[in-house]
């Protein structure tokens, strides 16, 4: 019997734009800049400039407080859009705490 080498599959990694933590793509949330505003990209395949954030509420709050997310996406985020994104972040935080 021949000895087979294990084939390791490449796992994409990304970096949170706030805390700079490098982890697998699936453990982060991708935000994408669209003509309608900044949206959450669940599939990770929407066209447009994207940025990744950790699922923790601290990174989300920091992203809007010091405008690092806006710099990463090269756009301005309106207050209504910020509120929608923070609502999503709070839901993520509740799921993580459970």
N, C-alpha and C positions, 0 to 999 in steps of 0.2 A: 504494500500500500504506500502510495506517494504521500509525502508530507506537504500539506498545503499551507501557504502563508495566509494569515488572516488579512482580509481586506478591510482596512479602516475607512469609514466613510467620512468625508469632509463635513464638518459642522460649522456653518457660517457664524462668525462672531461680529458683534457691533459694540460701540461704546456709547454710554449715556452722555449726552452733551452737558449735563450738570455735574455729576459726581465723577465722571471719567472712568467709571467701572466698566471693564470689558467683560462681556458675557455672551452667551449664545443669543442669537437673534430672537428666538422664541420667548426668552425671558424679559425682553424689553418691549416697549410699545412704540410703534413708528407713527410719527405725525408727518403729514405731507401738506405742502402748500398747494392749494388749488385756486382757480379763479373765484370760487365761492368763499374762500377763507381757508383756515387751517382745519384739517380733518384728521380723524384717527384712521389709520390704514391697518385694518385687521388682517388683510391678506398679505400685506407687505409687498404688493405688486402695483399699486396705483402709480400712475406717472406723476412726476413733479419732484421738486426738491424735498427731501425728507430729513428727519432728525429722529433720534431715538432717546427715550426717557425710561428710567427704571419704573417699576410699578409702585414704588413707595411714594407716599404723599409728599414727603419732604422734597424730593427732586422736582415734583410738579409745582409746588409752591415757590421754590427757588427760581424755577424757570420763568415764572411770570413776574416775580419780584425784581429781578435784576436784568430782565430782558435778554438773557442769554439765548433763549429759544428763538426770539425774533431775529437775533443776529445769525444764528445757525440756519434759519430758514430764509433769511434775507427778505423779510417782509414785516409789516406791522400787523398786530393782532388786535382786532376791535374788542371792546369790552364784552359784548354779547357772545362772541366766539370764545373768549377767555372763560366766561361763566359756564358755557357748555362743556368745555374741556375739563374744567375743575370738577364739574359734576361727575364726569366720567372717572376722573382720578379718585374721587371720594368713594365711588362704587368699587373701584379696583382695590382700594385700601380696605374696605369692608370685607371683600372676598378673601383677601390675603390674611386678615385677622381671624377669620373663621376657621 
